[in-house]
């Protein structure tokens, strides 16, 4: 039944079922928790999903990486997502759970739009990702380059392109187009040609 709730928009029913199961002394397994969390996440009920995640962890079940990302991706309004991603990363670190690469990449992307404070957040997360020993790939660089381009940081965008090349990664069309746009927006055609 919880699986069916996760497929539809039945977060209230999912929470009711979880409550009834606990009331009858039925222990929830990992799959029950994951389906209930997913139901809440799809309905953009971030607080309820987060409460279930905490309960799940207290019961000894570690949520899979994709579930955490779905909760954060479906949470709140777009302008709030960067705060939610920061919170998710803080929660993982507080619990001494390694932050997955995909979570960092999604957080950097969420921080990529908005005010300059968010750009600083994106770059801090990118640096932190490097510091954790996570092998950076094209998706990580693309998120950082896109954030830099969005904020008109053409120097940083081109620096990241060069860093990719130095790391043996081949920048894709999206990476180049973001960096080129940043250069073009600031009349830095010489840098654009160098790319």
C-alpha positions in Angstrom: 0.0 0.0 0.0 2.9 2.4 0.8 4.4 1.6 -2.6 1.1 2.6 -4.3 1.1 5.9 -2.2 4.6 6.7 -3.5 3.5 6.3 -7.1 0.6 8.6 -6.7 0.1 11.9 -4.8 -1.1 10.2 -1.6 1.3 11.5 1.1 -1.5 11.9 3.7 -2.6 8.2 3.2 1.1 7.2 3.4 1.5 9.0 6.8 -1.8 7.5 8.0 -0.6 4.0 7.1 2.7 4.5 8.8 0.9 5.7 11.9 -1.5 2.7 11.9 1.4 0.3 11.4 3.3 1.7 14.3 0.1 1.8 16.4 -0.4 -1.9 15.8 3.3 -2.6 16.8 4.3 -3.5 13.2 7.9 -2.6 12.7 8.5 -0.6 9.5 11.3 -1.9 7.2 13.5 0.1 5.0 11.2 -0.2 2.0 8.2 1.1 4.0 10.1 4.1 5.1 11.5 4.8 1.6 8.0 4.7 0.1 6.5 6.9 2.7 9.4 9.4 2.3 9.0 9.4 -1.4 5.2 10.0 -1.1 5.9 13.1 1.0 8.7 14.3 -1.3 6.6 14.0 -4.4 3.9 16.1 -2.7 6.6 18.7 -1.7 6.0 18.0 2.0 9.7 18.5 2.9 9.2 18.6 6.7 7.2 15.4 6.7 9.7 13.7 4.5 12.6 14.9 6.6 10.9 13.7 9.8 10.5 10.3 8.3 14.1 10.2 7.2 15.2 11.0 10.7 12.9 8.3 12.1 14.2 5.9 9.4 17.8 6.5 10.5 16.9 6.1 14.2 15.5 2.7 13.3 18.9 1.7 11.8 18.1 2.2 8.1 20.4 4.4 6.0 18.5 6.0 3.1 19.8 5.4 -0.3 21.5 8.4 -2.1 18.7 8.8 -4.7 16.1 9.2 -2.0 17.9 12.1 -0.3 18.3 13.8 -3.7 14.6 13.3 -4.5 13.5 14.8 -1.2 15.7 17.9 -1.7 14.8 18.2 -5.4 11.0 18.1 -4.7 11.2 20.3 -1.7 9.7 23.8 -1.5 9.8 26.6 -4.0 12.8 26.8 -6.4 14.2 29.9 -4.5 14.3 27.8 -1.3 16.0 24.7 -2.7 19.5 26.0 -2.2 18.8 26.3 1.6 17.2 22.8 1.6 20.3 21.3 -0.1 22.6 23.1 2.3 20.5 21.6 5.2 20.7 18.1 3.7 24.5 18.3 3.4 24.8 19.6 6.9 22.6 16.8 8.2 24.7 14.2 6.5 27.9 15.7 7.8 26.5 16.0 11.3 25.6 12.3 11.2 29.1 11.4 9.8 27.5 10.1 6.6 29.7 10.7 3.6 28.0 13.2 1.2 27.5 11.6 -2.1 28.9 13.2 -5.3 25.4 13.6 -6.8 24.2 15.4 -3.7 27.0 17.9 -4.0 26.4 18.4 -7.7 22.6 19.0 -7.1 23.4 21.4 -4.3 25.9 23.3 -6.5 23.3 23.5 -9.2 20.6 24.8 -6.8 23.0 27.4 -5.5 23.8 28.5 -9.0 21.0 30.9 -9.5 20.0 33.8 -7.4 22.1 36.3 -5.6 25.9 36.5 -5.3 25.7 34.9 -1.8 24.4 31.7 -3.5 27.3 31.8 -6.0 29.7 31.9 -3.0 27.8 28.9 -1.6 28.1 27.0 -4.8 31.9 27.6 -5.0 32.3 26.7 -1.3 30.5 23.4 -2.0 32.6 22.8 -5.0 35.8 23.3 -3.0 34.4 21.2 -0.2 33.6 18.4 -2.6 37.3 18.5 -3.8 38.4 18.5 -0.2 36.4 15.4 0.6 38.4 13.5 -2.0 35.5 13.0 -4.3 36.6 12.5 -7.9 35.2 15.4 -9.8 33.5 14.6 -13.1 31.9 16.6 -15.9 28.6 17.1 -14.0 30.4 18.6 -11.0 32.3 21.0 -13.2 29.3 21.8 -15.3 27.3 22.9 -12.2 30.1 25.1 -11.0 30.7 26.6 -14.5 26.9 27.2 -14.9 26.8 28.9 -11.5 29.8 31.1 -12.4 28.3 32.0 -15.8 24.9 32.9 -14.3 26.6 35.3 -11.9 28.9 36.8 -14.6 32.0 35.3 -13.2 33.7 34.8 -16.5 37.2 34.4 -15.0 36.0 31.6 -12.7 34.1 29.9 -15.6 37.1 29.9 -17.8 39.4 28.8 -15.0 37.1 25.8 -14.4 37.2 24.9 -18.1 41.0 24.9 -17.9 41.0 23.0 -14.6 38.8 20.3 -16.3 41.3 20.0 -19.1 44.2 19.7 -16.6 42.3 16.9 -14.8 42.1 15.0 -18.0 38.3 15.7 -18.4 36.9 16.8 -21.7 34.5 19.8 -21.3 31.3 19.1 -23.1 29.2 21.5 -25.2 27.2 22.6 -22.1 30.4 23.6 -20.2 31.8 25.5 -23.2 28.5 27.3 -23.9 28.2 28.4 -20.3 31.7 29.8 -20.2 31.4 31.4 -23.6 28.2 33.1 -22.6 29.9 34.5 -19.5 32.7 35.9 -21.6 30.4 37.3 -24.2 28.2 39.0 -21.6 31.3 40.9 -20.4 32.8 41.6 -23.8 35.7 39.3 -23.1 35.9 38.0 -26.7 39.7 37.4 -26.3 39.0 34.8 -23.5 36.2 33.3 -25.5 38.5 32.8 -28.5 41.1 31.2 -26.2 38.5 28.6 -25.1 
